[in-house]
Amino acid sequence: MTLRVLSVASEAVPLVKTGGLADVVGALPAALAPHGVETTTLLPGYPAVLAALRRARAVHAWDSLLGTPARLLAGTLEGRHPLLVLDAPALYAREGAPYTDSAGRDWADNWQRFAALGRAAADLAGGAMARRGKPQRFDLVHAHDWQAALACVYLRYAPLGGIRVPSVITIHNIAFQGWFGAEVFPRLGLPDAAWTIDGVEYHGGVGMLKGGLANADAVTTVSPTYAREIRSPAFGMGLEGLVVARGNAVHGILNGIDTQVWNPVADATLTARYGHRTLEKRRANKRALEAEFELAEEDGPLFVVITRLTWQKGMDVLCEVLDHLAGLGGRLALLGSGDGGIERELLAGAARHPGRIAVRLGYDEALSHRMQAGGDAILIPSRFEPCGLTQLYGLAYGCLPVVARTGGLADTVIDANPAALAAGCATGVQFDGVTYDSLAAAITRTIALYRQPAVWQRIQKNAMKCDFSWAASGKAYADLYAALTA
Ligand SMILES: Nc1ncnc2c1ncn2[C@@H]1O[C@H](COP(=O)(O)OP(=O)(O)O[C@H]2O[C@H](CO)[C@@H](O)[C@H](O)[C@H]2O)[C@@H](O)[C@H]1O
């Protein structure tokens, strides 16, 4: 029997992406299909999403969805999986990024933009459209992050159709909570009962992620270690008490990677395609990357970084170790954008070390593939990392991850310590604490390993043979859905 799931999110590859959330939401339908789950993805109708919809048909219209007219358009994701798009021009038809305007400021009406997404999801799954040609019945709603969290709250406090549908919320990053002032509460269309510790009330305002965490039937986050970490104040960002209170309803399910998109044997963006038996072909990718970044052409270690430039990702500490890295004969190619101060410091580092440190500010998906294929090691000094995807891509591409021991980074990389090297299972380098000393020592250790070619290649082969496809995690989600709908 097919289980029908409505996956609700604010971004999904290949239509709209600001970070790893989009990779996961985009990959889930194919990951779940082998387990008898049909996933319909509901996204906001940003201009880019509407432009990509081919042969869309309108399947529902609201005269007023939280105060604004809206339509629901049906199409497909990747030409294969059902897609629903919430077309509400007053909320989404604007220039800029999904959450911010062109100047990088949060849209002032974000509360309404994403409350409407949650209300639409609850209407769809709860049966409110049944009389008016609802496109399909759903057995379960899966909400991602604060932007979709109100779906769980509406299903609990204000179901409009009378069908009781269970919900799951996934936390991709507990640091982003969607908190708004108390004045928005009356406009959400929720009963007074939701203005409580069990509902959306949080520190005197509306906490969207908090409301979802409190009211979803199950909570998942994207690695087992992060599921434990967010029980503590250091990682829970204020929500640790609620996470602890949800007890066994909280699950850590590791993200997978889309092996159709991230596979060096078949990756069309690369100069040379290769596998773990043809590692020597990586050299052509390294030469191409050096040329692209105007780095010195040599066989010494080439580090890469692909990230949002933020405090979470430890990029301030990376700036501090640039001189150390270059002084040891290392080179660095960095792709990222974000914090203006960090951008300036990185550019200053590149100016101090021409040919050794090169920085590309911006977002470039194809270049990120070429960097994983041409770099020797990827540096990921995150202060916290719910799962992390770039270390998984690095493992698949033999670009060895050098990671802080936190969250999903701790769960997916095996440190090349003497015991792991002797046992032949090492896949990268881990270090404790994101400080100058710890990161500098990890870089020193990585370069020492690189200078032993047989050892390095062994680690590369181990890394490339790891299976971080969606197979296991797709099943874990499907099992959770089955338990909730039994
Ligand atoms: N400048 C650039 N150009 C091209 N590509 C770039 C880029 N900057 C980043 N990327 C890409 O964006 C994605 C980032 O995903 P991550 O999982 O590493 O972090 P993010 O913090 O966005 O996601 C959050 O959600 C995901 C999904 O659950 C969790 O893995 C993670 O820990 C959590 O913080 C990767 O696909 C990466 O290659």
The ligand as a Tripos MOL2 file, in Angstrom:
@<TRIPOS>MOLECULE
LIG
   38    41     1     0     0
SMALL
NO_CHARGES

@<TRIPOS>ATOM
      1 N1         29.0240   29.3420   -2.2900 N.pl3     1 LIG1
      2 C1         28.4990   28.1710   -2.6110 C.ar      1 LIG1
      3 N2         28.4310   27.7540   -3.8930 N.ar      1 LIG1
      4 C2         27.8900   26.5450   -4.2160 C.ar      1 LIG1
      5 N3         27.3700   25.6870   -3.3150 N.ar      1 LIG1
      6 C3         27.4090   26.0630   -2.0260 C.ar      1 LIG1
      7 C4         27.9720   27.2880   -1.5890 C.ar      1 LIG1
      8 N4         27.8490   27.3760   -0.2440 N.ar      1 LIG1
      9 C5         27.2490   26.2540    0.1450 C.ar      1 LIG1
     10 N5         26.9770   25.4530   -0.9230 N.ar      1 LIG1
     11 C6         26.2580   24.1810   -0.9330 C.3       1 LIG1
     12 O1         25.1330   24.3250   -0.0470 O.3       1 LIG1
     13 C7         24.9730   23.1390    0.7090 C.3       1 LIG1
     14 C8         25.2760   23.4120    2.1640 C.3       1 LIG1
     15 O2         24.7930   22.3610    2.9080 O.3       1 LIG1
     16 P1         25.2780   22.0440    4.3940 P.3       1 LIG1
     17 O3         24.5550   20.8260    4.8020 O.co2     1 LIG1
     18 O4         26.7560   21.9290    4.4050 O.co2     1 LIG1
     19 O5         24.9330   23.3220    5.2660 O.3       1 LIG1
     20 P2         23.6670   24.2800    5.5990 P.3       1 LIG1
     21 O6         24.1460   24.9980    6.7920 O.co2     1 LIG1
     22 O7         23.2900   25.0710    4.4210 O.co2     1 LIG1
     23 O8         22.4550   23.3170    5.9160 O.3       1 LIG1
     24 C9         21.7010   23.0030    7.0940 C.3       1 LIG1
     25 O9         20.8140   21.9370    6.6810 O.3       1 LIG1
     26 C10        21.5140   20.8140    6.1540 C.3       1 LIG1
     27 C11        20.4770   19.8440    5.6330 C.3       1 LIG1
     28 O10        19.8610   19.1320    6.6550 O.3       1 LIG1
     29 C12        22.4300   20.2010    7.1910 C.3       1 LIG1
     30 O11        23.2160   19.1920    6.5690 O.3       1 LIG1
     31 C13        23.3620   21.2690    7.7740 C.3       1 LIG1
     32 O12        24.1420   20.7350    8.8310 O.3       1 LIG1
     33 C14        22.5390   22.4650    8.2490 C.3       1 LIG1
     34 O13        23.3630   23.4970    8.7890 O.3       1 LIG1
     35 C15        25.8990   22.1120    0.0850 C.3       1 LIG1
     36 O14        25.2230   21.4770   -0.9680 O.3       1 LIG1
     37 C16        27.0350   22.9920   -0.4600 C.3       1 LIG1
     38 O15        27.7540   22.3670   -1.4910 O.3       1 LIG1
@<TRIPOS>BOND
     1     1     2 1
     2     2     3 ar
     3     2     7 ar
     4     3     4 ar
     5     4     5 ar
     6     5     6 ar
     7     6     7 ar
     8     6    10 ar
     9     7     8 ar
    10     8     9 ar
    11     9    10 ar
    12    10    11 1
    13    11    12 1
    14    11    37 1
    15    12    13 1
    16    13    14 1
    17    13    35 1
    18    14    15 1
    19    15    16 1
    20    16    17 2
    21    16    18 1
    22    16    19 1
    23    19    20 1
    24    20    21 2
    25    20    22 1
    26    20    23 1
    27    23    24 1
    28    24    25 1
    29    24    33 1
    30    25    26 1
    31    26    27 1
    32    26    29 1
    33    27    28 1
    34    29    30 1
    35    29    31 1
    36    31    32 1
    37    31    33 1
    38    33    34 1
    39    35    36 1
    40    35    37 1
    41    37    38 1
@<TRIPOS>SUBSTRUCTURE
     1 LIG1         1 GROUP 0 **** ****
